[in-house]
Amino acid sequence: MIRERYVNLCLLLLLVAVPLWAHFSDEPFTITLMTRVVIYALAAVGLNIALGLGGLVSLGHAIFFGLGGYAMGILAFHAQTYTPISEWPFLLNGTKSMPIIWLVAIVVSAAAGLIVGALSLRTTGVYFIMITLAFAQMFFYFSISWSNYGGEDGLSIYLRNDFPGLNTLDPIQFYSICFALLVVALLFTSLLMHSAFGLALNAARQSVERVETVGLDATRLKLVAFVLSGMLTGLAGALFADLNRFVSPSMFSWQLSGEIMVFVIIGGVGRLFGPVVGAIVFVLLEHWLGGISDYWHVYFGMLLLCIVLFSRGGLIGMICGRKEVNV
């Protein structure tokens, strides 16, 4: 829809204009806040592939977010401290390793997505939701018991990993990296939605029987979507860990899985920029209402309830109208 394209363009301009204004106004905290928005949006874009296109309601996407974070944390920890593997060539002495860390985070998340997805997709409905939640809790308790990397206290990273040609300690430059990756993820998702695979996946979400009648394997389609979803969320986890220079078991928590799902619901399930809107709303309300009351989740919950009851297309659906369905 043309109106939705204009809304999407306005959102992109907003994500460019606000950090630039903050940079020239010497407001580094605002840039950091927007960096959180972009990283959360990237994680939710990943979930939107599984949820919006595949109809897979997953409460276990914190698995990939946490694996991406720990991939970054563990590699950076060995690169920045004296350990037997600190001289491995690909660690690049801990200073130029950001692209390598992204690759490792994506590969690890893809492997986890393949295993978790293959087992979880043997079930449907509420059973699928519960088994993904169970996997997330398994990873959560494993990370707590992993004393070599901080256990329940988490793992601190002394330096932010570097990107060739950029100073990642400069907030606006690190934001630029995260924003560029979000744009790439959105372009990838857009191409996926309009590809033959995306159309088949959308059809499998609506009617498995119809898809299998024409000779397509609905389970395989959903598994591929689940793996792709996990890869993007794992990349977001690596960026989040680099932003905070800290990883902890909370990155595997079921609450985080729920928050990522809420981002998608608020913006609009299946909408390309739905995750972006949801992340913006969540982070800004957390910042503004969190300073007023420790119970700001109550007001956020009321907003979510209103959206679910009165606008099933999320905030973008409220503005742009009902989404056209491809069949």
MARBA-378960 format. One line per field, with one value per residue (C-alpha): residue number from 1; residue in three letters; x, y, z. Coordinates in steps of 0.1 Angstrom, whole numbers, padded with zeros to 4 digits. Each point is the difference from the previous one (the first is absolute). Example, Ala and Ser with C-alpha at 12.3 -4.5 7.8 and 13.67 -1.06 7.14 Angstrom:
<atoms>
seq	(1/2)
type	(ALA/SER)
u	(0123/0014)
v	(-0045/0034)
w	(0078/-0007)
</atoms>
This chain:
<atoms>
seq	(1/2/3/4/5/6/7/8/9/10/11/12/13/14/15/16/17/18/19/20/21/22/23/24/25/26/27/28/29/30/31/32/33/34/35/36/37/38/39/40/41/42/43/44/45/46/47/48/49/50/51/52/53/54/55/56/57/58/59/60/61/62/63/64/65/66/67/68/69/70/71/72/73/74/75/76/77/78/79/80/81/82/83/84/85/86/87/88/89/90/91/92/93/94/95/96/97/98/99/100/101/102/103/104/105/106/107/108/109/110/111/112/113/114/115/116/117/118/119/120/121/122/123/124/125/126/127/128/129/130/131/132/133/134/135/136/137/138/139/140/141/142/143/144/145/146/147/148/149/150/151/152/153/154/155/156/157/158/159/160/161/162/163/164/165/166/167/168/169/170/171/172/173/174/175/176/177/178/179/180/181/182/183/184/185/186/187/188/189/190/191/192/193/194/195/196/197/198/199/200/201/202/203/204/205/206/207/208/209/210/211/212/213/214/215/216/217/218/219/220/221/222/223/224/225/226/227/228/229/230/231/232/233/234/235/236/237/238/239/240/241/242/243/244/245/246/247/248/249/250/251/252/253/254/255/256/257/258/259/260/261/262/263/264/265/266/267/268/269/270/271/272/273/274/275/276/277/278/279/280/281/282/283/284/285/286/287/288/289/290/291/292/293/294/295/296/297/298/299/300/301/302/303/304/305/306/307/308/309/310/311/312/313/314/315/316/317/318/319/320/321/322/323/324/325/326/327)
type	(MET/ILE/ARG/GLU/ARG/TYR/VAL/ASN/LEU/CYS/LEU/LEU/LEU/LEU/LEU/VAL/ALA/VAL/PRO/LEU/TRP/ALA/HIS/PHE/SER/ASP/GLU/PRO/PHE/THR/ILE/THR/LEU/MET/THR/ARG/VAL/VAL/ILE/TYR/ALA/LEU/ALA/ALA/VAL/GLY/LEU/ASN/ILE/ALA/LEU/GLY/LEU/GLY/GLY/LEU/VAL/SER/LEU/GLY/HIS/ALA/ILE/PHE/PHE/GLY/LEU/GLY/GLY/TYR/ALA/MET/GLY/ILE/LEU/ALA/PHE/HIS/ALA/GLN/THR/TYR/THR/PRO/ILE/SER/GLU/TRP/PRO/PHE/LEU/LEU/ASN/GLY/THR/LYS/SER/MET/PRO/ILE/ILE/TRP/LEU/VAL/ALA/ILE/VAL/VAL/SER/ALA/ALA/ALA/GLY/LEU/ILE/VAL/GLY/ALA/LEU/SER/LEU/ARG/THR/THR/GLY/VAL/TYR/PHE/ILE/MET/ILE/THR/LEU/ALA/PHE/ALA/GLN/MET/PHE/PHE/TYR/PHE/SER/ILE/SER/TRP/SER/ASN/TYR/GLY/GLY/GLU/ASP/GLY/LEU/SER/ILE/TYR/LEU/ARG/ASN/ASP/PHE/PRO/GLY/LEU/ASN/THR/LEU/ASP/PRO/ILE/GLN/PHE/TYR/SER/ILE/CYS/PHE/ALA/LEU/LEU/VAL/VAL/ALA/LEU/LEU/PHE/THR/SER/LEU/LEU/MET/HIS/SER/ALA/PHE/GLY/LEU/ALA/LEU/ASN/ALA/ALA/ARG/GLN/SER/VAL/GLU/ARG/VAL/GLU/THR/VAL/GLY/LEU/ASP/ALA/THR/ARG/LEU/LYS/LEU/VAL/ALA/PHE/VAL/LEU/SER/GLY/MET/LEU/THR/GLY/LEU/ALA/GLY/ALA/LEU/PHE/ALA/ASP/LEU/ASN/ARG/PHE/VAL/SER/PRO/SER/MET/PHE/SER/TRP/GLN/LEU/SER/GLY/GLU/ILE/MET/VAL/PHE/VAL/ILE/ILE/GLY/GLY/VAL/GLY/ARG/LEU/PHE/GLY/PRO/VAL/VAL/GLY/ALA/ILE/VAL/PHE/VAL/LEU/LEU/GLU/HIS/TRP/LEU/GLY/GLY/ILE/SER/ASP/TYR/TRP/HIS/VAL/TYR/PHE/GLY/MET/LEU/LEU/LEU/CYS/ILE/VAL/LEU/PHE/SER/ARG/GLY/GLY/LEU/ILE/GLY/MET/ILE/CYS/GLY/ARG/LYS/GLU/VAL/ASN/VAL)
u	(0000/0012/-0009/0021/0030/-0002/-0002/0030/0020/-0009/0012/0033/0004/-0008/0027/0025/-0010/-0003/0036/0014/-0017/0012/0036/0001/-0018/0026/-0026/0018/-0026/-0027/0022/0005/-0038/-0006/0027/-0020/-0031/0018/0014/-0033/-0017/0026/-0008/-0038/0005/0015/-0030/-0024/0012/-0010/-0031/-0013/0008/0000/-0025/0024/-0007/0034/0007/0036/0016/0021/0020/0014/0003/0020/0021/0010/0009/0021/0017/0011/0009/0020/0020/0007/0009/0026/0013/0004/0014/0030/-0015/0013/-0022/0007/0025/-0025/0004/-0038/-0002/0023/0013/-0036/0001/-0013/-0022/-0036/-0008/0014/-0020/-0032/0008/0005/-0032/-0020/0015/-0006/-0035/-0007/0012/-0022/-0029/0003/0001/-0027/-0022/0003/-0011/-0026/-0017/-0010/-0027/-0025/-0020/0005/0024/0023/-0001/0008/0028/0018/-0004/0015/0030/0005/-0001/0025/0025/-0008/0009/0030/0014/-0005/0021/0028/0024/0029/-0019/-0014/-0030/-0029/0022/0005/0031/0015/0019/0027/-0001/-0026/0010/0012/-0012/0026/0001/-0024/0003/-0027/0005/-0015/-0038/-0010/0024/-0011/-0037/0008/0012/-0031/-0023/0016/-0005/-0036/-0005/0016/-0023/-0031/0010/0006/-0033/-0018/0016/-0009/-0037/-0003/0020/-0014/0012/-0018/-0032/0001/0008/-0030/-0022/0013/-0009/-0036/-0005/0025/-0023/-0002/0038/0007/-0027/0022/0031/0017/0013/-0016/0022/0032/-0012/-0006/0033/0019/-0019/0008/0037/0001/-0019/0025/0029/-0012/-0009/0034/0017/-0020/0012/0036/-0006/-0018/0029/0024/-0021/0000/0034/-0017/-0018/-0020/-0026/-0028/0005/-0015/-0029/-0036/-0009/0023/-0017/-0033/0013/0012/-0034/-0017/0021/-0015/-0035/0000/0013/-0020/0006/0012/0006/0034/0006/-0022/0030/0016/-0031/-0003/0036/-0003/-0032/0015/0033/-0015/-0027/0026/0021/-0027/-0024/0029/0011/-0035/-0008/0016/-0033/0000/-0007/-0036/-0005/0018/-0022/-0031/0013/0007/-0035/-0016/0020/-0009/-0037/-0005/0027/0011/0023/0020/0008/0009/-0033/-0018/0016/0001/-0030/-0004/0029/-0005/0003/0020/-0016)
v	(0000/0035/0015/-0027/0008/0036/-0010/-0022/0028/0024/-0026/-0003/0037/0002/-0026/0021/0035/-0006/-0014/0027/0027/-0016/-0001/0037/0009/-0020/-0024/-0034/-0016/0006/-0017/-0030/-0001/-0001/-0027/-0022/0007/-0011/-0032/-0010/0007/-0023/-0028/0005/0001/-0035/-0012/0016/-0024/-0030/0016/0023/-0021/-0035/0003/-0015/0014/-0004/0007/-0011/0026/0011/-0031/0017/0034/-0016/-0022/0031/0019/-0029/-0005/0036/-0002/-0032/0009/0035/-0013/-0024/0027/0026/-0022/-0024/-0034/-0030/0011/0037/-0002/-0016/0019/0007/0018/0027/0010/0011/0032/-0007/-0030/0014/-0015/-0034/0001/0007/-0030/-0023/0013/-0006/-0035/-0011/0014/-0018/-0033/0005/0010/-0031/-0023/0018/0005/-0036/-0012/0027/-0003/-0035/0016/0028/0026/0004/-0029/0018/0031/-0021/-0020/0032/0014/-0032/0003/0036/-0009/-0028/0025/0025/-0025/-0013/0035/0005/-0031/0009/0014/0003/0029/0017/-0022/0019/0031/0003/0009/0035/0010/0026/0015/0003/-0020/0020/0003/0007/0037/0011/0010/-0021/0018/0031/-0004/0014/-0023/-0031/0010/0003/-0036/-0012/0020/-0012/-0036/0007/0014/-0030/-0023/0019/-0002/-0037/-0005/0020/-0021/-0031/0011/0004/-0030/-0034/-0013/0027/-0005/-0037/0006/0024/-0027/-0026/0024/0002/-0036/-0028/-0024/0022/0004/-0037/-0007/0018/-0020/0024/-0010/0024/-0012/0006/0035/0009/-0015/0022/0030/-0009/-0003/0034/0015/-0012/0012/0036/-0001/-0014/0028/0025/-0018/0005/0037/0003/-0016/0023/0030/-0008/-0017/-0026/-0033/-0018/-0029/0026/0000/-0035/0009/-0008/0036/0012/-0024/0015/0036/-0008/-0015/0031/0022/-0018/0000/0038/0009/-0025/-0038/-0006/0037/0008/0029/-0013/-0011/0035/0017/-0024/0004/0038/0000/-0024/0017/0035/-0011/-0018/0031/0025/-0020/-0018/0033/0006/-0034/-0033/-0016/0015/-0034/0005/0029/-0018/-0030/0022/0013/-0036/-0011/0029/-0009/-0037/0008/0029/-0003/-0035/0015/0019/0037/-0002/-0017/0027/0026/-0018/-0022/-0037/-0018/-0017/-0038/-0019/-0033)
w	(0000/-0009/0034/0018/-0022/0010/0037/-0005/-0016/0028/0026/-0019/0000/0037/0007/-0019/0012/0037/0005/-0023/0021/0032/-0014/-0010/0033/0020/0014/0000/0023/-0027/-0025/0023/0006/-0038/-0003/0023/-0021/-0032/0016/0016/-0034/-0017/0025/-0007/-0037/0004/0020/-0025/-0027/0022/0015/-0027/-0030/0014/0028/0025/0035/0016/0037/-0005/-0022/0030/-0008/-0031/0016/0029/-0023/-0021/0032/0014/-0034/0002/0037/-0001/-0031/0014/0034/-0015/-0023/0028/0027/0001/-0007/-0021/-0029/0002/-0029/-0024/-0033/-0005/0033/-0015/0035/0010/-0020/-0035/0007/-0003/-0034/0011/0031/-0020/-0022/0030/0016/-0032/-0005/0036/0000/-0033/0014/0032/-0022/-0021/0031/0020/-0030/-0012/0034/0007/-0033/0008/0021/-0008/0018/0038/0000/-0024/0023/0031/-0016/-0012/0034/0015/-0022/0010/0037/-0006/-0015/0028/0027/-0019/-0002/0037/0007/-0025/0026/-0024/-0016/0030/0009/0013/0005/-0038/-0019/-0004/-0031/0004/-0035/-0026/-0031/-0029/-0035/-0028/-0007/0027/0037/0017/0033/-0017/0006/-0035/-0018/0019/-0006/-0037/-0001/0018/-0022/-0032/0011/0008/-0034/-0016/0021/-0011/-0036/0004/0016/-0027/-0027/0020/0003/-0037/-0011/-0010/0034/0018/-0018/0006/0037/0002/-0016/0025/0029/-0013/-0010/0003/-0019/-0031/-0001/0003/-0027/-0025/0010/0024/0034/0025/0029/-0020/-0010/0037/0010/-0024/0012/0036/-0008/-0019/0029/0025/-0020/0000/0037/0008/-0019/0021/0032/-0011/-0006/0034/0018/-0017/0008/0037/0001/0022/-0004/0026/0003/-0002/-0037/0000/0022/-0011/0009/-0028/-0024/0010/-0005/-0035/-0009/0015/-0024/-0029/0013/0008/-0034/-0019/-0006/-0036/-0006/-0013/0023/0028/0021/-0004/0013/0029/0010/-0001/0022/0025/0005/0002/0025/0020/0001/0007/0022/0018/0014/0014/0015/0005/-0011/-0035/-0014/0012/-0024/-0028/0006/-0004/-0033/-0012/0010/-0019/-0031/0001/0006/-0024/-0026/-0010/-0026/0027/-0002/-0037/-0007/0019/-0022/-0034/0002/-0006/-0016/-0034/0003/-0026/-0010)
</atoms>
